[in-house]
Protein backbone atom coordinates (compact mmCIF):
# COMPACT_ATOMS: atom_id res chain seq x y z
CA UNK A 1 0.00 0.00 0.00
CA UNK A 2 2.79 2.39 0.90
CA UNK A 3 4.59 1.67 -2.38
CA UNK A 4 1.48 2.58 -4.36
CA UNK A 5 1.03 5.83 -2.44
CA UNK A 6 4.67 6.75 -2.93
CA UNK A 7 4.44 5.97 -6.64
CA UNK A 8 1.34 8.17 -6.98
CA UNK A 9 2.98 11.01 -5.05
CA UNK A 10 6.09 10.75 -7.22
CA UNK A 11 4.02 10.84 -10.40
CA UNK A 12 2.08 13.88 -9.20
CA UNK A 13 5.31 15.70 -8.27
CA UNK A 14 6.84 14.87 -11.65
CA UNK A 15 3.81 16.11 -13.59
CA UNK A 16 3.61 19.27 -11.47
CA UNK A 17 7.30 19.91 -12.15
CA UNK A 18 6.83 19.48 -15.88
CA UNK A 19 3.88 21.86 -15.98
CA UNK A 20 5.67 24.44 -13.82
CA UNK A 21 8.79 24.28 -15.96
CA UNK A 22 6.90 24.76 -19.21
CA UNK A 23 4.46 27.40 -17.91
CA UNK A 24 7.00 30.23 -17.47
CA UNK A 25 9.92 31.26 -19.58
CA UNK A 26 13.24 30.74 -17.89
CA UNK A 27 14.99 33.90 -16.78
CA UNK A 28 18.46 34.07 -15.37
CA UNK A 29 17.45 36.63 -12.72
CA UNK A 30 14.56 34.77 -11.17
CA UNK A 31 14.66 31.33 -9.63
CA UNK A 32 10.93 30.85 -9.70
CA UNK A 33 8.34 28.34 -8.73
CA UNK A 34 9.45 25.79 -11.34
CA UNK A 35 12.93 25.46 -9.89
CA UNK A 36 11.48 24.82 -6.43
CA UNK A 37 9.13 22.17 -7.75
CA UNK A 38 11.92 20.51 -9.72
CA UNK A 39 14.19 20.37 -6.66
CA UNK A 40 11.29 19.04 -4.57
CA UNK A 41 10.56 16.37 -7.16
CA UNK A 42 14.20 15.27 -7.26
CA UNK A 43 14.32 15.06 -3.47
CA UNK A 44 10.99 13.24 -3.37
CA UNK A 45 12.17 10.69 -5.92
CA UNK A 46 15.34 10.12 -3.92
CA UNK A 47 13.44 9.56 -0.69
CA UNK A 48 10.89 7.31 -2.39
CA UNK A 49 13.66 5.24 -3.96
CA UNK A 50 15.44 4.83 -0.64
CA UNK A 51 12.22 3.92 1.13
CA UNK A 52 10.98 1.48 -1.53
CA UNK A 53 14.27 -0.36 -2.01
CA UNK A 54 15.01 -3.82 -0.62
CA UNK A 55 16.13 -4.20 2.95
CA UNK A 56 18.77 -6.75 3.81
CA UNK A 57 18.98 -7.94 7.38
CA UNK A 58 21.36 -10.75 8.19
CA UNK A 59 20.09 -11.95 11.53
CA UNK A 60 20.77 -15.66 11.31
CA UNK A 61 19.46 -18.52 9.23
CA UNK A 62 16.63 -17.86 6.86
CA UNK A 63 13.59 -20.11 7.05
CA UNK A 64 10.96 -20.76 4.43
CA UNK A 65 8.08 -23.08 3.82
CA UNK A 66 9.14 -26.31 2.15
CA UNK A 67 7.43 -28.18 -0.65
CA UNK A 68 3.81 -29.17 -0.24
CA UNK A 69 3.29 -32.80 0.73
CA UNK A 70 -0.07 -34.57 0.82
CA UNK A 71 -1.05 -37.97 2.11
CA UNK A 72 -3.38 -40.03 4.26
CA UNK A 73 -3.18 -39.57 8.02
CA UNK A 74 -4.52 -42.21 10.39
CA UNK A 75 -4.62 -44.88 7.70
CA UNK A 76 -4.85 -48.47 8.87
CA UNK A 77 -4.80 -51.63 6.79
CA UNK A 78 -5.39 -55.30 7.64
CA UNK A 79 -6.24 -58.61 5.98
CA UNK A 80 -9.67 -60.09 6.56
CA UNK A 81 -10.35 -63.81 6.94
CA UNK A 82 -10.67 -64.20 3.15
CA UNK A 83 -7.18 -62.81 2.50
CA UNK A 84 -8.37 -59.45 1.17
CA UNK A 85 -6.53 -56.32 2.18
CA UNK A 86 -8.87 -53.80 3.78
CA UNK A 87 -7.76 -50.19 4.38
CA UNK A 88 -9.46 -47.42 6.25
CA UNK A 89 -8.19 -44.26 4.61
CA UNK A 90 -8.39 -41.84 7.51
CA UNK A 91 -8.00 -38.21 6.44
CA UNK A 92 -6.22 -36.82 3.39
CA UNK A 93 -4.11 -33.82 4.52
CA UNK A 94 -1.54 -31.50 3.01
CA UNK A 95 1.24 -29.79 4.92
CA UNK A 96 4.50 -27.87 4.46
CA UNK A 97 7.48 -28.29 6.70
CA UNK A 98 9.57 -25.27 7.66
CA UNK A 99 13.06 -25.50 6.16
CA UNK A 100 15.88 -23.41 7.63
CA UNK A 101 19.27 -22.82 5.97
Residue pairs with C-beta under 8 A, 6 or more apart in sequence:
2 51
3 52
6 48
6 51
6 52
7 48
9 44
9 48
10 41
10 44
10 45
10 48
13 37
13 40
13 41
13 44
13 45
14 41
14 45
16 37
16 41
17 34
17 37
17 38
17 40
17 41
20 33
20 34
20 37
20 38
21 34
21 37
21 38
23 34
24 32
24 33
24 34
26 34
61 100
61 101
62 100
62 101
63 98
63 99
63 100
63 101
64 98
64 99
65 96
65 97
65 98
65 99
66 96
66 97
66 98
66 99
67 96
68 94
68 95
68 96
69 94
69 95
69 96
69 97
70 92
70 93
70 94
70 95
71 92
71 93
72 89
72 90
72 91
72 92
72 93
73 90
73 91
73 92
73 93
74 88
74 90
74 91
75 87
75 88
75 89
75 90
76 87
76 88
76 90
77 85
77 86
77 87
77 88
78 85
78 86
79 85
79 86
80 86
